[in-house]
């Protein structure tokens, strides 16, 4: 029992096979009942065709409704016996001594004697009914609720119109039928039972195949899940189905690919973080060892270099902390109404002297006010990082333009600069952690490679989007789209 509860194959097979068994069994019972009823109707119709003499006698004495037969049931019984070849012992001729030669007559009907229809006289009297044109009983037995058949009694002119005189009706027998009839029905029931057993066997085979076909991909998915749980994200399943199970296999392959990509990104994240931390630590170590060995003196230059390495290490740790908050969705927990135009203006005025010292001109295109629902310090951090990135990677003399405008329910902030630019194939990778474009925008310009990744994390935490593309000025354009919210 426990194995049955745990086996999906056995449960599926039992469910399908039991359903097929019940359907076949019900169909067999209905067919058996219908066969018995149809065979009985056939026999009744066959019996009624043998009452031609009775129908002719009734047509010959028609007085519109046969009132004499309705008033005298004995007369109806005598008429039935006379015209059906039956003789009742109560009304037959007086008994006589039967010679020995006649005591055992030869088998078969006597000469000039036909077999009576419908069985013995008492049985026939209990089944035979005389009806008028409207189907109301005139004489004979009462119509039973079971099977009943009738044949018309017609005048010599035919059964159309006034030629229809009435009906002879016949009830189905209530007791055991003829031995030949029972033998025929028994043979049909045996054939039907064999057919039902064959159908059940075929249904069981079909149930086995269906359960097996459904279980094979489920077992493959089970094996694949175990593979993923073991840390192997490179395994894929063959997509050979188009049904719901095939869609599930497709989802499994997508999950495996996502986990594989995440695992690679995690390894790159750890490797890049270690590499970025190693550089300032190596500088600090070299300076400290030089001081310990007396090679260098603790003058302003040496202490300045050590402080710069320490600040770089501090900034890197702060950036990593910010990204860890992004992964925990904690970058926009204190949202309030802030003026995006004012935030951008302050960030621009703060960055203007640094850009001017490098020969870069900063232009501002800002509305008087544009309020959005956000965490002001985080959005200011985004603008500062974008302006710092533009100043770092724009050649002098150059131009950086900061533009803010309203777009329906969103606020748009764009920063674009003059050359050098970024190839189109590299633009979508700028927001990856520790990613740097080879050539002009490399580590030689400073930075940890986390600035744009932090910008993306903050913007997405506010429900916005950030994209990069070529600028009309020949450099890079970064577009930030933030929902205004209920302000």
N, C-alpha and C positions, 0 to 999 in steps of 0.2 A: 504493500500500500504506500509506504514511504517513497519507494522508487517511482511509483506511478505519479505521485504528487510532484516529484522533482523533475520528471522527464517531460519536457515540452512535446517531444515527438509522440509519446504514448497518449498524452492528453489530446493533442490535435487529431491523432488517428482515431481515438475513441469517439471524439465529438463528431467527426465526419462520418465514421462508420455507423454510429448509432443513429444519426439523422437519416442516412440512406436506408438502414434497416427498418426504421419506423415508417418511412415513406413507402418502401416496397411492401411491408406488411399491411399497411392501410390500403394500398392499391389492390393487393391480393384479396383482402376481405371484401372490399367494395365490388371487385370483379366477380367474386364468388356469389355475393348476394344478388348482383345484377344478373348473373348467369342463371341462378336458380329461378328468379322471378321471370326472366325472359323465357326460360324453358317451360315454365308453368303456363305462361300465356300462350306459347306455341301449342302446347298440348290442349289447352282449352279451345283454341281456334280449330285445331284438328278435330276435336270431339264434336264441335258444333256443326262441322260440315257433314257429319253422319246422321244428322237429324232431318234429312230431306223428307222422309215419309211423314214425320210429325208436322213439319212446316206445311206440306201439301194438305194434310188432314185439317189443320187449323184454317188454311185458306179456303178450303171447301165449305166449312161450316161458319164462315165469318158472318157475324150479325152485328158488326161494329162494336167491338169491345168484348165480345164473347161473354155476355152476362150469364149464360147458363153455366159456364165453367167457373165464373167468379162466385156463383151462389152454391155450387156443389163441388167441393174439393175432391169427393170420391170419383166424380165424373172425369175430372182432370187426371187423376191417377190412372183410371182405367184407360183413358185415351193415350197417356204416355206409355203404359205397358203394351197396349195394342200396336202402337206405331214405332216401338223401339225394339220389339222382339223379346221383351221381358215378361215373365209370369211370376206373380207373387204366390207363395204357397197358400196364402189366406184366400185368394180368389181364383185359384187354378181349378181344374177339373178334379173330381173325386179320385182318390188314390185307388189303384188296382194292384193285383198281384203281378209282379214282374216275372216273366219267364226267366229261367236260368240263362238262356242264351242272350237275354237283354240286360242281365244284371251287370255285366261288364262289357259295355259297348267298346268298339274299337276307338283308339284315340282320334282326336280331330272332331270338327263339327259334323253333326248329322246331315244327311241329305236334305236339301231345300231349307237349311237353317243357317243363318249368318250370325257371326258373333255379335252380341249386343253391345252398343256403345255405352260408355260411361260406367260400366260395372253393373252390380246387382240392382234390383228394383228399389229396395229401401234406400240405398246410397244415392241412386239417381233422383228419387223423389225429394231427397234432402238438398239436392244441388240445382235442380232444374226449376226455372222461373218463367212465367208467362207475363209479358209486359205489354201495355198499350202503346199507342203511337208516341205519347208524351213520356214514356219510360216509367209509368206508374205500374206497380204490381197488380196483377189480376188474379193469378192463381199460382200455386206451387210454393216453393221454398221462399224464404225471405232473403233479400240481398245482403250478403255478409260484407264486412268492411275490408276483407282481403281482396285477392284477385278475383276479377269478375269479367266475363266476356259475353257478348250477345250477338245474335244474327237476326236479320230482318225476316219478317213473314210478309210475303208479297202476294198480291192478287195476280191473276193470269195476265193482266195488262201491264205488269211491271211494278217496280218499287217507287216510281216517281209520282209525286203528288198524292192523289187519293189512292194510288195503288199500294202504298205502305200501310199494312194492317196492324202491325205490332212487332214485337221482338220475342225471340226465345233466348233467355239468359241462362248462363251456367256458372255456378260458383266453383272455385277451386276445391279439390278434395281436402278435407281436414286431416285425414289419417295418412298412413303410409301409402305411397303411390305404387304403381306397377313395378314389379321386380326389374323389368327391362329398363324402365325409366330411371330407377334408382341406380342400376348398374351403369347407365350412361352418365348420370351426374357424378357418380363416384369416379369414373375414369377422367372426367373433366377436372374434378377437384385434384386428382393426383397430378395431372399435367400442369395445372395451375401452381400446385405446391412446388413441383420440380422447377418450373419457370421462376418462381419467387426465390428459391434457393440459389439458382444460377445468377439471378439479378443481384442478390445479396453478396454472393462471392465476387462478382465483378465490381460491385460498389466497394467492397472491402479492399480489393486490389487498387482501385482508383484512389481510395482514401489513403492507402499506403504511399502511392506515388506522389499525391498532392502534399501530404505531410512531409515526405522526404524532400521534395523540391522546396518547400517553404523553410525547412530546417537547415538545409545546406548553407545558404547565405547567412543565416543566423549564427551557425557554428563558425563560419569564416569571420563574422564580425566579433564573435567572442574571442577567437584567436588573435584578431587584430587589436582588440582592447587590451588583452594581456601583453601584447608586444609593446603597445604604447605605455602601459603601466610599468614595464621593465626599462623604459627610457630609450627605446629604439624608435625614433620618429621618422626614419627613412622608409619604412615598409608601407606599401600601397596595395590596395585590393583591386582586382580586375573588375572593371565596370562592364558587366555582361548582361545586365537587366535594365529594363526601362520602367518597371513598376515601382511601388512604394519602397520595396526593399532595395531596388536599384538606386533610388534617391537617397536612402539611408547609407548605402555604400559610398555614394558621392559625397555625402556630408562627412563620412568617416575620413575619406581621402583629403577633404578640405581641412578637417581638424588636424590630421597628421601633418599636412604641409604647414599649417599655422604653427603647430608646436615645434616643428623643425626650424622654421624661421625664427621663432621666439628663442629657441635654444641657441641658435647661432648668434642672434643679437645679444643674448645674455653673455655669451662667451666674449663677444667683441666688446661689450660694455665693461666687463671686468678687465679685459686686456688693455683697453684704451684708458680706463681709469687708473690702472696700475702704472701705465706709461706716463700719463700726465702728472701723476703724483711723484714719480721717480725723478723728473727733471728738477723741480725746485728743491727736493730733498737732496739730490746729488750736489747742487750748488751750495746749499747750506753745509753739507758734510765737508766739502772741499775747503770752504772758508774756515770752518771750525778747526779742521785738522792743520790748516796752514797756520792758524793762530797758535795752536798747541805746539807746533814744531818750531815756532819763532820765525817762520818764513815771511809772514805778513804781520803787520802791526795793527792793533785795533783803532785805526784812524777813521776819519769820516767816510772815506771812499769805501773801505772794507765793510764798515757797518752799514753804509747805504746799500751796497750790493746784497748784503745779508737781509736787510729789511725788505728789499724788492722781491727777493726769492720767497721770503716769508709771506708777503702780501699776495704774491701770486698763488702760493699754496692755500692761503686763507680764502681767496676768491674762488679757487677751484672747489674747496670743501663746501663753501656756501652754495655754489651752483649745483653740486651733487645733492645737497640737502633740498634745494628747491625742486629738483627733478624727482627726488623721492617723495616729496609732498604731492607732486603731480600724479604719481602712480597711486597715491592714496586718496586722490580727489579732494585735497585740502587747500587748493590754491584760491578758491573764491568762496570762502565761508562767511565773510563779513561784507556782503554787498550792500551798497547804498547809492544814492543819487550823486553823481559827480559830473563836473563839466569837462568833457573830453577836450574841447578847444583850449581850455585853461591849462589842462595837464600837458597838452602838446606844446603850448606856447612856453611854459616854464622849462620843459625839457629842451626845447630849441634854444632858448636864451642861455641855458647852462652849457650846451654843447657848442655854441657859436664861437667863443674864444679859442677853443681847442682846434676847431676847423679852420679858423682864420689863421692860426699859427702855422698850419700845414698848407696854406694857400687854397683853401676850399671855401666857397661861398655858400652859405645856407640861406634859402628863401622859404618863407612861411606863407601858406595860403590857408587861412583859418577863418571860420565864421565867428561872430561875436560870442555865441554860446551854443553848445550842443550837449545836453545832459543825457547820460546813460546810467543804467543800474549796474554798478561794478564795484570792485575793490580798488580804490584809487591808487594805492601804493603799487599794486601788481601791474596795473595798466601803465603807470608811470615807468615801472621797470621795463616793460615791453618797449615803450618809446625810447627810453635811454639806450637799451641794447641795440635797437635798430639804427639809431643815429650813430652810436659808437661803431657799429659794424660798417655803416656807410662811410664814416670818416676814415676808418682803418684801411678800406679797400678801394678808395677813390684816388686816382692819380691827380697830382697838382700840376697846373691849376685845374680845378674842377668845381662842379656845382652839385649840391644836394638840395632837393626840394621836399618839403613836408606839407602835405595837403590833407585837409579834413573836410568832409561834407556829409550831408544827410541823404540817405537812400531809402525812402519808405520807413519801414520799422527798424532799419539798421543804420548804424553809423560807420562810415568808411574812413580809414586812415591809410594814406599811401606815402611811402618814402621811395624816391627814385634818385639815381645819381648818374654821373657821366662815366665814361669808360675807366677801367676795364669792366666788361660784363661777364656773364656766366653762360656757358653753352646750354642750349635748351635741354639736352639730355641730362644735365647735372642739376637743373634748377629745382626739381622736386626732391633732391637728396639733401638740400641745404639745411633742412630742419632735422636731419638725423643727428644723433649724439656723436660728437667727436668727428663729424664729417668736415673735410676741407677740400675745396677744389684745387687740384694741382695747378701750379703756375702762379698767377698774380695773387690769388686769394689763398695763401698757404700759411703755415705756422710762422714763417719769417715775419709776418706782420703782427704777431702776438695773438693773444686770446687762447682760450682753452678748447674751442670748438663746441661749446655748450650753449652759447648765447642764443642762437636761433632756435635750438631745441627747447630752451626755457621759454622763449616767446611763444612757441607753438603750444606748449603745455598750459601756459597761463591763458592764452586766447581760447583754447578748447575748453578749459575749465569754466570760462564765462559763456559757453555756448556759441562761440564764434568760429571763424575760419581764418587762416593765414596762408597766403600763396605767394610764390615767387615767379618772376618772368622777366623778359627783356624790357628795358625802359626805352622810351622814345628818345631819351637823351643819350643813348648808347651804352648805358651801364645796366644796373639791376633795378628792378621795381619790385617792392614788397607791398602787398595789399592786405590790410587787416579789416575784417568785417565783423562787427560786434552788434548784437541785438540791443536795442535801447531799453527794452523792458518797461515795466510800469513805473515811470518816474513822475 
